[in-house]
Amino acid sequence: MGRSYIYLMLAIVFEIIATTFLKKSEEFTKLVPSVVTVIGYSAAFYCLSLTLRQIPVGITYAIWSGVGIVCITIIGIIAFKQVPDWPAIIGIILIIIGVMIINLFSKMGMH
């Protein structure tokens, strides 16, 4: 099961890179950020597919999207000067709590 979580973390890292460069691609009008975006998403989905060998799709997607949302929000704050409002902050906290609950208490991932 350990290798699957490594693939999941790689999928998250590639997705975060791809999403960050998607913003920088300015609607795919800049070549280098556009290429990084396509390669990053391709690598993310490949790693995600490897994850699905061992971890159920619902658990995988919850972790992948939850961690990605939190990280991209932090990058948005730092790199793009985007300031989340209180509803966004509360929503992100709920996402973090949800991912923690899934990882700590769900038996779905145990085969």
Buried (B, 14 or more C-beta within 10 A) or exposed (E): EEEBBEBBBBBBBBBBBBBBBBBBBEEEEBEEBBEBBBBBBEBBBBBBEBBBEBBBEEBBBBBBBBBBBBBBBEBBEEEEEEEBEEEEEEBBEEBBEEBEEBBEEEEEBEE
